[in-house]
């Protein structure tokens, strides 16, 4: 690594900036990926609340939501700042993490095939983990968008209580029955 020679910790990684925690999962940095996911989800909560409040105004009941636009803006700025930091330091974190794993494997395994197999197993990348991250985040967003109002989910039936003398209300008028009509005659193309 060039970073080892220059001792520079800041390097721009467009992949880490664009893909966020998925980049860390792709690089098998599990702890860092989970922590980054948690930070992104927490910063996204005001945005999720804003979406729910927009599409389902009765969901939050009488909770005052005047603070929500400001919290949404702060959350979005936080997400962008976090992505910039991730883009600047992810390569350095990956370098330090892989160096520590390699040293751990060298200390645990003597020279030979066991060491090579362990290096292959713990090193490299994991595309499936990055795709799984994207899938879970998409499912979370769809679940939030499709969230229904719990008040409207309850079907309320009005009980009809009657005896033989007094029954319930009966409608005898047939709906959509024409009340009157005019004779219409078509001659040529004229009505």
N, CA, C and O of each residue as an XYZ file, in Angstrom:
764
protein
N       0.829     -1.194      0.000
C       0.000      0.000      0.000
C       0.869      1.252      0.000
O       1.909      1.322      0.654
N       0.409      2.214     -0.744
C       1.102      3.486     -0.788
C       0.962      4.214      0.543
O       1.836      4.995      0.921
N      -0.150      3.958      1.266
C      -0.369      4.623      2.554
C       0.699      4.239      3.564
O       1.052      5.038      4.432
N       1.216      3.019      3.458
C       2.259      2.587      4.385
C       3.528      3.413      4.207
O       4.234      3.699      5.174
N       3.805      3.786      2.989
C       5.004      4.559      2.708
C       4.841      6.029      3.066
O       5.769      6.655      3.578
N       3.670      6.575      2.798
C       3.461      8.003      3.043
C       2.931      8.308      4.433
O       2.962      9.461      4.863
N       2.443      7.299      5.144
C       1.839      7.453      6.483
C       0.625      8.370      6.440
O       0.292      9.019      7.432
N      -0.030      8.421      5.297
C      -1.188      9.276      5.113
C      -2.455      8.470      5.421
O      -2.623      7.365      4.905
N      -3.350      9.015      6.258
C      -4.572      8.325      6.655
C      -5.768      8.700      5.785
O      -6.757      7.967      5.755
N      -5.698      9.812      5.085
C      -6.829     10.287      4.293
C      -6.589      9.967      2.827
O      -5.612     10.415      2.227
N      -7.504      9.176      2.259
C      -7.480      8.834      0.849
C      -8.919      8.832      0.376
O      -9.797      8.343      1.088
N      -9.180      9.355     -0.783
C     -10.537      9.419     -1.287
C     -10.923      8.083     -1.904
O     -10.250      7.576     -2.802
N     -12.025      7.521     -1.402
C     -12.577      6.293     -1.960
C     -13.993      6.597     -2.429
O     -14.910      6.752     -1.622
N     -14.156      6.680     -3.741
C     -15.467      6.970     -4.302
C     -16.448      5.839     -3.998
O     -17.635      6.089     -3.788
N     -15.962      4.606     -3.975
C     -16.832      3.460     -3.661
C     -17.388      3.563     -2.252
O     -18.578      3.331     -2.040
N     -16.545      3.907     -1.286
C     -17.009      4.040      0.099
C     -17.974      5.209      0.236
O     -18.932      5.136      1.005
N     -17.728      6.284     -0.503
C     -18.626      7.439     -0.445
C     -19.991      7.099     -1.039
O     -21.018      7.427     -0.445
N     -20.017      6.454     -2.192
C     -21.276      6.165     -2.866
C     -22.067      5.032     -2.216
O     -23.290      5.112     -2.100
N     -21.375      3.990     -1.798
C     -22.067      2.803     -1.314
C     -22.136      2.712      0.204
O     -22.848      1.856      0.727
N     -21.428      3.557      0.916
C     -21.529      3.613      2.372
C     -21.184      2.309      3.051
O     -20.142      1.717      2.770
N     -22.058      1.848      3.951
C     -21.776      0.619      4.701
C     -21.613     -0.613      3.816
O     -20.931     -1.559      4.211
N     -22.216     -0.624      2.640
C     -22.072     -1.783      1.749
C     -20.609     -1.993      1.369
O     -20.168     -3.129      1.198
N     -19.858     -0.906      1.235
C     -18.430     -1.019      0.932
C     -17.704     -1.752      2.061
O     -16.837     -2.591      1.815
N     -18.069     -1.425      3.300
C     -17.418     -2.074      4.441
C     -17.776     -3.554      4.499
O     -16.917     -4.386      4.792
N     -19.033     -3.889      4.223
C     -19.415     -5.308      4.189
C     -18.716     -6.032      3.044
O     -18.315     -7.186      3.198
N     -18.567     -5.376      1.911
C     -17.872     -5.959      0.773
C     -16.421     -6.278      1.135
O     -15.873     -7.284      0.685
N     -15.816     -5.443      1.928
C     -14.427     -5.641      2.355
C     -14.296     -6.535      3.582
O     -13.200     -6.673      4.124
N     -15.394     -7.145      4.031
C     -15.441     -8.042      5.196
C     -15.053     -7.330      6.490
O     -14.417     -7.914      7.368
N     -15.437     -6.083      6.592
C     -15.220     -5.311      7.817
C     -16.559     -5.289      8.549
O     -17.277     -4.290      8.512
N     -16.894     -6.398      9.214
C     -18.230     -6.619      9.757
C     -18.597     -5.625     10.852
O     -19.679     -5.038     10.814
N     -17.723     -5.429     11.816
C     -18.034     -4.509     12.926
C     -18.216     -3.078     12.424
O     -19.167     -2.396     12.805
N     -17.310     -2.636     11.580
C     -17.393     -1.283     11.039
C     -18.641     -1.123     10.167
O     -19.279     -0.070     10.182
N     -18.989     -2.162      9.411
C     -20.175     -2.122      8.566
C     -21.456     -2.024      9.380
O     -22.358     -1.257      9.045
N     -21.529     -2.810     10.457
C     -22.717     -2.737     11.320
C     -22.821     -1.386     12.013
O     -23.913     -0.832     12.137
N     -21.698     -0.858     12.460
C     -21.708      0.452     13.108
C     -22.111      1.542     12.115
O     -22.887      2.435     12.458
N     -21.595      1.477     10.899
C     -21.953      2.465      9.878
C     -23.430      2.353      9.504
O     -24.093      3.367      9.287
N     -23.944      1.132      9.430
C     -25.371      0.933      9.150
C     -26.221      1.533     10.251
O     -27.220      2.197      9.974
N     -25.837      1.309     11.484
C     -26.581      1.869     12.615
C     -26.595      3.393     12.567
O     -27.634      4.014     12.793
N     -25.453      3.991     12.276
C     -25.380      5.456     12.178
C     -26.278      5.959     11.050
O     -26.994      6.946     11.223
N     -26.245      5.289      9.893
C     -27.074      5.718      8.756
C     -28.563      5.582      9.064
O     -29.350      6.455      8.699
N     -28.955      4.502      9.727
C     -30.373      4.308     10.056
C     -30.835      5.348     11.071
O     -31.923      5.907     10.932
N     -30.022      5.613     12.087
C     -30.400      6.611     13.098
C     -30.530      7.993     12.459
O     -31.460      8.736     12.772
N     -29.614      8.334     11.576
C     -29.696      9.633     10.907
C     -30.872      9.701      9.924
O     -31.322     10.792      9.575
N     -31.364      8.553      9.481
C     -32.481      8.513      8.539
C     -33.850      8.514      9.214
O     -34.863      8.666      8.531
N     -33.907      8.351     10.517
C     -35.195      8.265     11.216
C     -36.080      9.488     10.958
O     -37.262      9.306     10.667
N     -35.573     10.732     11.048
C     -36.462     11.867     10.738
C     -36.994     11.837      9.304
O     -38.125     12.256      9.059
N     -36.207     11.357      8.371
C     -36.674     11.232      6.993
C     -37.788     10.207      6.871
O     -38.778     10.439      6.178
N     -37.625      9.054      7.557
C     -38.677      8.044      7.558
C     -39.952      8.589      8.189
O     -41.052      8.358      7.687
N     -39.794      9.315      9.294
C     -40.960      9.905      9.957
C     -41.645     10.919      9.049
O     -42.873     10.995      9.020
N     -40.870     11.687      8.317
C     -41.436     12.674      7.403
C     -42.220     12.004      6.280
O     -43.283     12.488      5.892
N     -41.711     10.911      5.764
C     -42.415     10.172      4.710
C     -43.728      9.614      5.250
O     -44.766      9.713      4.596
N     -43.678      9.031      6.441
C     -44.898      8.478      7.038
C     -45.908      9.586      7.289
O     -47.095      9.415      7.010
N     -45.450     10.728      7.816
C     -46.361     11.838      8.104
C     -46.958     12.413      6.823
O     -48.090     12.896      6.836
N     -46.219     12.369      5.726
C     -46.720     12.892      4.458
C     -47.805     11.995      3.879
O     -48.850     12.481      3.448
N     -47.564     10.694      3.868
C     -48.500      9.776      3.242
C     -49.601      9.287      4.183
O     -50.613      8.752      3.731
N     -49.407      9.467      5.471
C     -50.391      9.000      6.435
C     -50.443      9.985      7.605
O     -49.870      9.706      8.659
N     -51.106     11.113      7.448
C     -51.076     12.173      8.463
C     -51.642     11.769      9.815
O     -51.289     12.376     10.826
N     -52.499     10.775      9.867
C     -53.095     10.380     11.145
C     -52.238      9.379     11.920
O     -52.583      9.016     13.044
N     -51.141      8.935     11.341
C     -50.329      7.893     11.977
C     -49.786      8.327     13.337
O     -49.800      7.550     14.292
N     -49.309      9.569     13.424
C     -48.703     10.041     14.666
C     -49.721     10.651     15.622
O     -49.350     11.115     16.700
N     -50.971     10.658     15.254
C     -52.018     11.155     16.135
C     -51.839     12.629     16.442
O     -51.710     13.454     15.538
N     -51.834     12.954     17.736
C     -51.741     14.356     18.152
C     -50.302     14.787     18.447
O     -50.082     15.855     19.017
N     -49.338     13.977     18.070
C     -47.935     14.324     18.285
C     -47.578     15.559     17.459
O     -47.780     15.563     16.245
N     -47.052     16.605     18.093
C     -46.679     17.794     17.306
C     -45.466     17.477     16.422
O     -44.461     16.944     16.892
N     -45.584     17.811     15.152
C     -44.532     17.484     14.186
C     -43.869     18.725     13.600
O     -43.277     18.656     12.523
N     -43.959     19.852     14.287
C     -43.342     21.074     13.791
C     -41.828     20.991     13.717
O     -41.213     21.695     12.917
N     -41.228     20.160     14.519
C     -39.779     20.000     14.559
C     -39.268     19.086     13.443
O     -38.066     19.046     13.180
N     -40.169     18.352     12.787
C     -39.749     17.326     11.833
C     -38.978     17.860     10.627
O     -37.977     17.245     10.258
N     -39.377     18.965      9.986
C     -38.581     19.448      8.843
C     -37.139     19.815      9.216
O     -36.209     19.539      8.457
N     -36.961     20.432     10.377
C     -35.601     20.777     10.808
C     -34.796     19.514     11.114
O     -33.621     19.427     10.756
N     -35.419     18.534     11.773
C     -34.729     17.279     12.087
C     -34.388     16.515     10.810
O     -33.331     15.891     10.719
N     -35.280     16.567      9.833
C     -35.022     15.913      8.552
C     -33.799     16.535      7.871
O     -32.937     15.820      7.360
N     -33.731     17.860      7.867
C     -32.605     18.557      7.244
C     -31.299     18.225      7.967
O     -30.282     17.962      7.325
N     -31.327     18.238      9.279
C     -30.132     17.911     10.066
C     -29.706     16.463      9.807
O     -28.517     16.176      9.672
N     -30.682     15.556      9.740
C     -30.368     14.151      9.458
C     -29.728     13.968      8.098
O     -28.766     13.213      7.958
N     -30.258     14.658      7.089
C     -29.685     14.546      5.739
C     -28.274     15.128      5.675
O     -27.399     14.563      5.019
N     -28.052     16.249      6.349
C     -26.702     16.824      6.401
C     -25.761     15.865      7.122
O     -24.609     15.696      6.722
N     -26.261     15.237      8.189
C     -25.457     14.247      8.911
C     -25.102     13.048      8.056
O     -23.982     12.541      8.126
N     -26.054     12.589      7.244
C     -25.787     11.456      6.352
C     -24.707     11.821      5.335
O     -23.790     11.039      5.086
N     -24.821     13.005      4.754
C     -23.797     13.425      3.780
C     -22.435     13.587      4.434
O     -21.422     13.186      3.860
N     -22.397     14.171      5.628
C     -21.119     14.328      6.337
C     -20.524     12.962      6.664
O     -19.318     12.758      6.523
N     -21.365     12.030      7.099
C     -20.890     10.691      7.419
C     -20.358      9.991      6.171
O     -19.345      9.296      6.239
N     -21.030     10.167      5.034
C     -20.554      9.558      3.795
C     -19.221     10.159      3.348
O     -18.364      9.449      2.822
N     -19.047     11.459      3.555
C     -17.763     12.091      3.214
C     -16.654     11.523      4.093
O     -15.580     11.183      3.598
N     -16.912     11.420      5.398
C     -15.920     10.857      6.323
C     -15.609      9.410      5.944
O     -14.452      8.990      5.944
N     -16.654      8.662      5.625
C     -16.455      7.271      5.224
C     -15.624      7.193      3.941
O     -14.734      6.351      3.828
N     -15.911      8.061      2.984
C     -15.139      8.081      1.742
C     -13.687      8.461      1.947
O     -12.815      8.010      1.205
N     -13.418      9.296      2.959
C     -12.040      9.738      3.207
C     -11.228      8.732      4.015
O     -10.021      8.610      3.805
N     -11.868      8.008      4.937
C     -11.109      7.162      5.860
C     -11.323      5.664      5.685
O     -10.653      4.884      6.361
N     -12.222      5.225      4.812
C     -12.516      3.795      4.680
C     -11.299      2.998      4.228
O     -11.083      1.883      4.701
N     -10.514      3.545      3.332
C      -9.328      2.821      2.851
C      -8.321      2.652      3.985
O      -7.698      1.598      4.113
N      -8.164      3.669      4.789
C      -7.257      3.590      5.933
C      -7.748      2.557      6.947
O      -6.959      1.780      7.485
N      -9.059      2.556      7.204
C      -9.618      1.570      8.131
C      -9.455      0.160      7.577
O      -9.173     -0.775      8.327
N      -9.629      0.004      6.271
C      -9.453     -1.304      5.646
C      -7.994     -1.753      5.747
O      -7.716     -2.919      6.027
N      -7.084     -0.837      5.521
C      -5.657     -1.149      5.627
C      -5.313     -1.615      7.043
O      -4.654     -2.639      7.222
N      -5.761     -0.862      8.038
C      -5.466     -1.224      9.430
C      -6.122     -2.550      9.812
O      -5.514     -3.368     10.502
N      -7.355     -2.762      9.368
C      -8.081     -3.985      9.690
C      -7.428     -5.206      9.054
O      -7.242     -6.226      9.718
N      -7.079     -5.111      7.777
C      -6.455     -6.254      7.124
C      -5.060     -6.534      7.661
O      -4.647     -7.690      7.761
N      -4.338     -5.481      8.005
C      -3.000     -5.672      8.585
C      -3.104     -6.410      9.923
O      -2.308     -7.306     10.204
N      -4.084     -6.031     10.743
C      -4.273     -6.696     12.035
C      -4.697     -8.151     11.843
O      -4.238     -9.020     12.585
N      -5.560     -8.440     10.867
C      -5.984     -9.820     10.611
C      -4.821    -10.673     10.113
O      -4.672    -11.824     10.523
N      -4.008    -10.117      9.243
C      -2.860    -10.867      8.725
C      -1.879    -11.184      9.850
O      -1.380    -12.306      9.939
N      -1.601    -10.208     10.705
C      -0.703    -10.453     11.838
C      -1.278    -11.504     12.776
O      -0.540    -12.339     13.299
N      -2.590    -11.470     12.994
C      -3.239    -12.462     13.862
C      -3.121    -13.863     13.270
O      -2.859    -14.823     13.996
N      -3.310    -13.986     11.973
C      -3.200    -15.284     11.314
C      -1.763    -15.783     11.344
O      -1.537    -16.977     11.545
N      -0.796    -14.912     11.152
C       0.619    -15.300     11.194
C       1.013    -15.781     12.587
O       1.830    -16.690     12.731
N       0.428    -15.165     13.606
C       0.758    -15.576     14.975
C       0.077    -16.901     15.322
O       0.649    -17.718     16.045
N      -1.145    -17.123     14.811
C      -1.909    -18.315     15.170
C      -1.474    -19.550     14.396
O      -1.479    -20.653     14.944
N      -1.102    -19.386     13.145
C      -0.792    -20.545     12.305
C       0.671    -20.540     11.894
O       1.212    -19.509     11.497
N       1.299    -21.692     11.992
C       2.665    -21.782     11.485
C       2.664    -21.786      9.955
O       1.614    -21.830      9.314
N       3.841    -21.739      9.408
C       4.006    -21.739      7.949
C       3.370    -22.996      7.378
O       3.492    -24.075      7.959
N       2.690    -22.864      6.237
C       2.135    -24.049      5.588
C       0.775    -23.804      4.975
O       0.325    -22.672      4.799
N       0.127    -24.946      4.652
C      -1.166    -24.894      3.972
C      -2.268    -24.324      4.866
O      -3.165    -23.646      4.364
N      -2.228    -24.577      6.162
C      -3.239    -24.062      7.090
C      -3.275    -22.540      7.091
O      -4.346    -21.933      7.100
N      -2.104    -21.936      7.083
C      -2.020    -20.470      7.050
C      -2.589    -19.929      5.743
O      -3.335    -18.950      5.741
N      -2.233    -20.570      4.638
C      -2.712    -20.118      3.333
C      -4.231    -20.222      3.246
O      -4.891    -19.301      2.764
N      -4.786    -21.337      3.710
C      -6.242    -21.503      3.682
C      -6.940    -20.469      4.553
O      -7.979    -19.932      4.170
N      -6.378    -20.190      5.717
C      -6.976    -19.193      6.616
C      -6.883    -17.789      6.025
O      -7.811    -16.994      6.175
N      -5.784    -17.479      5.363
C      -5.649    -16.178      4.705
C      -6.672    -16.022      3.575
O      -7.261    -14.955      3.405
N      -6.875    -17.085      2.815
C      -7.857    -17.030      1.729
C      -9.268    -16.897      2.297
O     -10.085    -16.140      1.773
N      -9.549    -17.635      3.370
C     -10.883    -17.614      3.964
C     -11.234    -16.253      4.567
O     -12.340    -15.752      4.365
N     -10.315    -15.665      5.293
C     -10.614    -14.412      6.000
C     -10.340    -13.175      5.166
O     -10.811    -12.090      5.504
N      -9.598    -13.313      4.097
C      -9.278    -12.161      3.267
C     -10.230    -12.039      2.095
O     -11.244    -12.734      2.026
N      -9.899    -11.161      1.188
C     -10.705    -10.990     -0.009
C     -11.931    -10.126      0.220
O     -11.973     -9.277      1.110
N     -12.919    -10.374     -0.611
C     -14.133     -9.567     -0.564
C     -15.359    -10.471     -0.487
O     -15.268    -11.683     -0.682
N     -16.504     -9.860     -0.200
C     -17.745    -10.605     -0.092
C     -18.855     -9.804     -0.762
O     -19.477     -8.946     -0.135
N     -19.096    -10.084     -2.024
C     -20.127     -9.384     -2.782
C     -21.518     -9.694     -2.246
O     -22.396     -8.831     -2.256
N     -21.722    -10.915     -1.781
C     -23.023    -11.309     -1.248
C     -23.426    -10.454     -0.041
O     -24.592    -10.089      0.102
N     -22.467    -10.142      0.816
C     -22.772     -9.311      1.991
C     -23.198     -7.905      1.582
O     -24.108     -7.337      2.184
N     -22.551     -7.339      0.565
C     -22.932     -6.005      0.090
C     -24.323     -6.032     -0.532
O     -25.127     -5.132     -0.290
N     -24.614     -7.058     -1.330
C     -25.944     -7.177     -1.928
C     -27.013     -7.422     -0.872
O     -28.128     -6.912     -0.986
N     -26.684     -8.192      0.142
C     -27.619     -8.428      1.248
C     -27.924     -7.128      1.988
O     -29.067     -6.889      2.378
N     -26.910     -6.292      2.182
C     -27.123     -4.983      2.813
C     -28.112     -4.154      2.001
O     -29.057     -3.591      2.554
N     -27.896     -4.079      0.682
C     -28.804     -3.307     -0.169
C     -30.219     -3.876     -0.132
O     -31.190     -3.120     -0.097
N     -30.340     -5.190     -0.139
C     -31.661     -5.818     -0.079
C     -32.395     -5.508      1.211
O     -33.587     -5.199      1.193
N     -31.690     -5.590      2.328
C     -32.313     -5.305      3.626
C     -32.719     -3.842      3.714
O     -33.803     -3.533      4.210
N     -31.877     -2.945      3.245
C     -32.221     -1.521      3.295
C     -33.410     -1.211      2.380
O     -34.256     -0.388      2.732
N     -33.487     -1.852      1.224
C     -34.644     -1.648      0.341
C     -35.915     -2.178      0.993
O     -36.960     -1.531      0.920
N     -35.842     -3.340      1.626
C     -37.013     -3.884      2.322
C     -37.457     -2.973      3.461
O     -38.655     -2.800      3.685
N     -36.511     -2.396      4.172
C     -36.844     -1.469      5.252
C     -37.576     -0.248      4.707
O     -38.571      0.190      5.285
N     -37.096      0.292      3.618
C     -37.745      1.471      3.036
C     -39.125      1.139      2.484
O     -40.054      1.934      2.625
N     -39.269     -0.019      1.861
C     -40.587     -0.420      1.355
C     -41.546     -0.638      2.524
O     -42.713     -0.255      2.447
N     -41.066     -1.247      3.596
C     -41.925     -1.459      4.765
C     -42.403     -0.135      5.345
O     -43.545     -0.026      5.790
N     -41.541      0.861      5.343
C     -41.933      2.172      5.862
C     -42.914      2.849      4.919
O     -43.883      3.459      5.371
N     -42.678      2.753      3.621
C     -43.588      3.379      2.663
C     -44.956      2.703      2.639
O     -45.974      3.365      2.437
N     -44.983      1.408      2.840
C     -46.244      0.672      2.796
C     -46.932      0.592      4.154
O     -47.958     -0.074      4.293
N     -46.385      1.255      5.135
C     -46.966      1.238      6.480
C     -48.355      1.838      6.438
O     -48.548      2.944      5.933
N     -49.319      1.112      6.966
C     -50.688      1.596      6.970
C     -51.026      2.169      8.334
O     -50.353      1.908      9.331
N     -52.070      2.942      8.346
C     -52.554      3.538      9.587
C     -53.240      2.458     10.411
O     -54.178      1.827      9.922
N     -52.800      2.223     11.651
C     -53.415      1.166     12.447
C     -54.887      1.440     12.756
O     -55.653      0.505     12.994
N     -55.289      2.713     12.754
C     -56.684      3.028     13.035
C     -57.573      2.562     11.893
O     -58.680      2.076     12.126
N     -57.092      2.709     10.645
C     -57.899      2.303      9.505
C     -57.847      0.809      9.260
O     -58.652      0.292      8.485
N     -56.932      0.100      9.893
C     -56.849     -1.339      9.717
C     -57.922     -2.081     10.500
O     -58.221     -3.235     10.193
N     -58.501     -1.442     11.497
C     -59.505     -2.085     12.331
C     -60.860     -1.937     11.642
O     -61.296     -0.828     11.334
N     -61.501     -3.041     11.410
C     -62.821     -3.000     10.795
C     -63.845     -2.874     11.910
O     -63.912     -3.718     12.804
N     -64.634     -1.827     11.851
C     -65.651     -1.611     12.875
C     -67.007     -1.975     12.304
O     -67.424     -1.456     11.268
N     -67.670     -2.855     12.981
C     -69.012     -3.211     12.576
C     -69.988     -2.645     13.585
O     -69.790     -2.757     14.795
N     -71.042     -2.037     13.074
C     -72.066     -1.495     13.952
C     -73.036     -2.616     14.263
O     -73.629     -3.192     13.351
N     -73.207     -2.937     15.537
C     -74.116     -4.036     15.868
C     -75.567     -3.616     15.648
O     -75.963     -2.492     15.956
N     -76.327     -4.527     15.121
C     -77.755     -4.291     14.929
C     -78.473     -5.148     15.951
O     -78.407     -6.376     15.903
N     -79.159     -4.495     16.876
C     -79.897     -5.197     17.919
C     -81.379     -4.944     17.665
O     -81.814     -3.797     17.558
N     -82.138     -6.008     17.573
C     -83.572     -5.836     17.343
C     -84.336     -7.011     17.926
O     -83.769     -8.053     18.253
N     -85.627     -6.810     18.042
C     -86.495     -7.912     18.433
C     -87.501     -8.114     17.320
O     -87.353     -7.542     16.239
N     -88.506     -8.907     17.564
C     -89.465     -9.192     16.512
C     -90.359     -7.999     16.189
O     -90.867     -7.889     15.073
N     -90.551     -7.115     17.148
C     -91.432     -5.977     16.942
C     -90.778     -4.876     16.109
O     -91.393     -4.317     15.201
N     -89.485     -4.566     16.445
C     -88.799     -3.458     15.787
C     -87.515     -3.988     15.153
O     -86.581     -4.372     15.857
N     -87.475     -4.006     13.879
C     -86.298     -4.492     13.179
C     -85.352     -3.360     12.839
O     -85.596     -2.207     13.193
N     -84.312     -3.679     12.177
C     -83.371     -2.669     11.738
C     -83.940     -1.868     10.582
O     -85.016     -2.203     10.086
N     -83.279     -0.854     10.148
C     -83.718     -0.010      9.045
C     -83.547     -0.785      7.749
O     -82.515     -1.413      7.512
N     -84.580     -0.729      6.912
C     -84.502     -1.409      5.625
C     -84.625     -0.374      4.526
O     -85.477      0.513      4.578
N     -83.768     -0.499      3.539
C     -83.817      0.401      2.404
C     -84.561     -0.311      1.281
O     -84.130     -1.360      0.802
N     -85.689      0.276      0.866
C     -86.477     -0.356     -0.184
C     -86.225      0.262     -1.543
O     -86.574     -0.324     -2.568
N     -85.619      1.444     -1.563
C     -85.366      2.098     -2.838
C     -84.170      1.435     -3.515
O     -83.130      1.229     -2.891
N     -84.322      1.113     -4.758
C     -83.223      0.513     -5.506
C     -82.344      1.655     -6.013
O     -82.819      2.557     -6.703
N     -81.071      1.607     -5.668
C     -80.155      2.649     -6.101
C     -79.825      2.478     -7.575
O     -79.926      1.381     -8.125
N     -79.441      3.542     -8.186
C     -79.091      3.607     -9.588
C     -80.298      3.358    -10.494
O     -80.137      3.050    -11.675
N     -81.508      3.491     -9.942
C     -82.710      3.355    -10.750
C     -82.958      4.693    -11.434
O     -82.896      5.737    -10.786
N     -83.228      4.676    -12.686
C     -83.431      5.955    -13.371
C     -84.715      6.632    -12.873
O     -85.770      6.005    -12.774
N     -84.595      7.939    -12.560
C     -85.737      8.698    -12.072
C     -86.601      9.205    -13.230
O     -87.795      9.440    -13.047
N     -86.058      9.364    -14.327
C     -86.783      9.832    -15.490
C     -85.837      9.811    -16.665
O     -84.618      9.809    -16.495
N     -86.391      9.794    -17.836
C     -85.512      9.758    -18.996
C     -86.171     10.503    -20.144
O     -87.378     10.744    -20.154
N     -85.356     10.848    -21.085
C     -85.813     11.499    -22.287
C     -85.629     10.538    -23.445
O     -84.736      9.690    -23.423
N     -86.456     10.669    -24.434
C     -86.251      9.866    -25.640
C     -85.173     10.529    -26.485
O     -85.244     11.718    -26.794
N     -84.192      9.750    -26.846
C     -83.084     10.243    -27.657
C     -83.121      9.502    -28.972
O     -83.197      8.273    -28.993
N     -83.070     10.218    -30.045
C     -83.089      9.608    -31.367
C     -81.885     10.095    -32.136
O     -81.590     11.290    -32.141
N     -81.184      9.180    -32.788
C     -80.016      9.528    -33.563
C     -80.395      9.453    -35.029
O     -80.845      8.415    -35.513
N     -80.207     10.573    -35.741
C     -80.470     10.624    -37.175
C     -79.160     11.054    -37.821
O     -78.685     12.171    -37.618
N     -78.607     10.173    -38.577
C     -77.292     10.455    -39.158
C     -76.268     10.496    -38.041
O     -76.088      9.514    -37.320
N     -75.603     11.621    -37.896
C     -74.649     11.790    -36.794
C     -75.161     12.773    -35.763
O     -74.429     13.131    -34.841
N     -76.359     13.206    -35.891
C     -76.914     14.204    -34.999
C     -77.771     13.557    -33.932
O     -78.458     12.570    -34.192
N     -77.732     14.107    -32.741
C     -78.537     13.592    -31.638
C     -79.782     14.440    -31.506
O     -80.613     14.185    -30.633
